[in-house]
Amino acid sequence: TIGATADRRDEDGEDGGAVASKEEQESDNMAVYESYIMGMLTNFDSLSLERIHNMLKMFVVSPKYDKSQAELSKFLQRLVTDETLMYDGGMFKKK
């Protein structure tokens, strides 16, 4: 796994900071995407995964949105689990 690889690097004395920095950067990027998603769902009562994905590709330029639909789905499911969003009938809505 990725975590196990990072742990081995640390045990070998190599710097695992690059892994942490990449993860922190990814988390920061997802926070930016979350704000776009919440804005979209304020303007549109509900949106499908595909529509959110396409809108992010069109409108998010910094940091560039380059996620797959599967990665976005995983992120949106986390927002549902965190009770930020609701998922009903293939559509995401603000809670």
N, C-alpha and C positions, 0 to 999 in steps of 0.2 A: 504494500500500500504506500501511498505518498507519505503518510506520517512515519511509517517504519523506515522509509528511505531517508527522511530527514533525521530521524533518531540515529541511524547508522553514521551519517555524516558527522553528527555532533560527537559521537563516541570516537571517531577517527581523528577528532581535533579540527575538522574543517568547520568553517563558519556556516551555521544554519540560518543566519540572519536573512539571507536572500530569500529563503523559503517563507519566513515570517513576513518579510516586506511584501512579497508577492501576494500572500494571503490578505494582508492588511489593505493593499491596493485594491484587490478584488472586492473586499468588503466595502471599501469607500465607493467604488464604482457602482456596486449594487444599491447603495444608499441613494446615489444620484438617480439611478433608474427607478427606484421606489418613488421618489418625488414626482417624476414624470408620470408614472403609472397612477398615482393618487390624483394628479391633476387631470389626467385623461378620464378617470372614473368620476371626477367631479363634473366634467363637461358632458360625458356620456354616461347614462345611468348604469349600463353594464356593457362589457366587451368580452369577446372571445379571446382565447389564447392567440390565435392567428392574427387577429386585428391588433392586439396589444403589441405583438412581435413586429408587425409591419410598421406600425406607428413609431415604435422606438427606433427602428432602422432608418426611418425617414427624418426624424426630428432630433435625435440625440447625436450631437457631433463631438462633444467634449465632456467626458471621455467617450470616444467612439463606441457606439453600441455594436458589438460583434459577437453576441451570444447566439447559440443555436436555440431553436424553439424548445428543445428538450431542457436546456439549461434554464430558460425562462420559466418553463412549466414547474421545474423544481423550486425555483425562487418564489413563484406565485403560490405554490402549495405551502411553502414555509409561511408566507404572509397569511394564508388561510388558517394554518395551525396557530399562528400568533394572534389570531382573531382581528387582524387588520382588515382582511378582505373576507368576503363570502363567496362560495362557489355554488352555483345552482343552474342545472340544466345546460352545462357547457359554457356558462357565462360567469365572469368575475364581476363582483360589485363591491363597493365600499360598505363596510359594516357600520 
